[in-house]
């Protein structure tokens, strides 16, 4: 009796343990874990909160500040290293590397700004910023790619939700004040033999394809302009005469609408694709076009328009990022998605460097120097430049608006090139693979059942033969 109770309790414990391990290792729990990770992974978009402190405490001019901002965007989007690491290592290794880099980069910046160490050279601050923000690509890759591979037929919703959490994470700070062969992996033997859209591209096949070039150019213009706005938001508000305390409100607006843009773009594009065969590149084109409105409002200094610009640009940036990574997964396949996803993200720092450093930084400093000359002042060494008035950023955002419109036109070319692909069944491949897996599972289960039945019949045959032998034993005859 005691032994039976012990066996029953031991069996029940094994069942509970098996269930817990099944839940913790299941794909739905991975989504939950990914949501937690990415909900605190949006610090690269908070630059506007502390950019003024960097400028004043370290005595930077706007060009130097924008150079540091460029390295922020370069680090936050140059995630090829994270993608390659994911190709050869499990996700926990990717997350561990990212956490170490994150602590080192931002901790060194904090020491520099708070005068706990001597004032570093600009190149050191750029390096610290790059390390700190490049760390964000590791949890981003480890979480997002894993979830997309677990839910390939719902990638739009998954990407939108996960990328949206990154956008939503930006509001927290303001409110608180397999290993393949190298040559096979890169596909050097088949770069110029392009597979069909939706099939698995080799890495270099995808990088040198016309579709990737078009998508890269369009997102460079669209995302680059939006990042420039976000990074210069503190200076824009100050030059247009907004109170200092409203900068946090603008950052919060961008964060909230960035989240909504990512989620709604992923959800809406998925519904439109499944029901109406509406291609995602078409939605990307429309979003880039809408972002021009936000840039033009800033360019002409419409009163109180910075609130609307923050909403428009935040929403469009989130939508562009969600749509871009979904398009990459659909056109180039999922085999090397972890790397190609990060290759596509390189367009963000490229656009940020062009518009933020080469355009915004130089034109802002030029306008500030003109104001000082008009007032008969000269700039002192080590003192930051400050410009006030609509003219500070007017030409900057006219140029960004023109470039964004060009990106919209380039994106429309991708719409025409992929129209036939999106009119078909983009998820047919994954449904067929699912059916094959289900049929293989059924066959395996049938084999197990058949083997058990065979063993049972064999056991019954041995038992019946032994009973027959006992029944028909010859009788002992006494011959006396």
C-alpha positions, 0 to 999 in steps of 0.5 A: 500500500505504501509502495503504491502510494509512493509510486503514484506520488513519484509518477505525479511528480514526474508528470508535473515536472515534465509539464513545467519543462514543456511550458518553459521550453515551449515557443509561447513562453519564448514569446513571453520572455522575448517581450520582457527582454525587448521591453527594456531594449529601446535605449538608443531612441532616448538620445534626445533626453541626454544629448543636451547634457552631453553637449553642455558638460563636455563642451561639444558643438552640434557637429560633434554631438551629431557625430556621437549620435551617428555612432549611436545609430551605427551601433544600434543598427550594425547588428551583423555581428549579432546575426553571425553570432546567432548563426553559430551560437545558441540565443543565451550566448547572444543575450549574454554578450549583449548584456556585457557590452551594454553595461560597459558602454553606458557605464563608461559614458556615465563616468565621463559625463559625471566627471568621475573620470577625466574628460575623454577624447571624442573618439572614445565617447563615440566608441563607448556609444557604439559599444553601448548601443551595438549591444542592443542588436544582440537581444534584438536578434536573439529574441526576434529571430527565434520568435519568427522562426517559431511562428513563420506563418504569423511573422507580421504580427510577431514582428510588429508586437516585438518591435513595438515593445522596443518602441514602447520601452523608450517611454520608461526612462522619460517617465522615470527621468546551426554552424555551417561551412564558411563558403556554404554559409555565404553562398559564394558559389551561387551569388549570381544565381538568384532563387525565386522570391520567398525561397531561401537566399544565401547571404551574399545572394540577398545582399547583392540582389536588386530587391535588397538594394531598393529596400536599402535605399528606401529605408536609408531615406525614410528611417534616416530622416526620422532618426535625425529628427529624434536625435535632434529633438532637444535642439529643435524644441529649444530653437523653436522656443518650446519650454525645456520641460516639453522635450520629455513630452515630445520624447514620450509622444515619439515613444508611444507612437513608435510602439503603435506604429510597429504593432499596427503596421505588423498587424494591419499588413498581415490582415491586408496581405492574407485577406486582400493580397496587399503587398507589404512594400506598398504599405512601406511606400505609403508610410514613407510618404506620410513621414514627409508631412512631419518633416515639412511641419518642422521645416516651416516652423508651424506653431505648436506643430512639433507635437504633431510632428512627433506623433507622425514621425514616431508612428512612421519610424515604427511602421517602417522598421516593422515592415522592412524586417517582415519584407526581408523575411518574405523575399529572402527566406528564413534560412539566414534571416538572423544575418539578413535582418541585421544587414537590412538594419545597416540602412539606419546608421547610413541614413543617420550619418548622411542626414544627421552628421553631414546635413543637420550638424553642419547646417545647424552649426553654420546657422549658429555661427551666422547668428553669432556674427550678426550679434558681433560675438565670437565663439570661445574654445570649448563652448557649444554652439546654440542657434534659435529660430526657424532658420536653424533647421529649415534647410535641414528638413527641406533636404530631408523631406526631398530625400524622403520623397525620393525614398518613397519613389524608390520603394514604389519600384519594389512594389512593382517588382514584388506584385506578382509574388505577393499576389500568390500564396506567400505562406504556402511553403510553410504550410506544406512543411507543416503538413510534411512534419504532421504526416511524418509524426503520424507515420512514426506514431503508427510504427510505434503502435504496430511494434507494440501490437506485434510485441503483445501478440508475440507475448500472448503466443509464448504464454499460450504455448506454455499453457498447452505444454502443461495441459498435454504432459504424457501420463506416467504408465506403470508397466509392472 
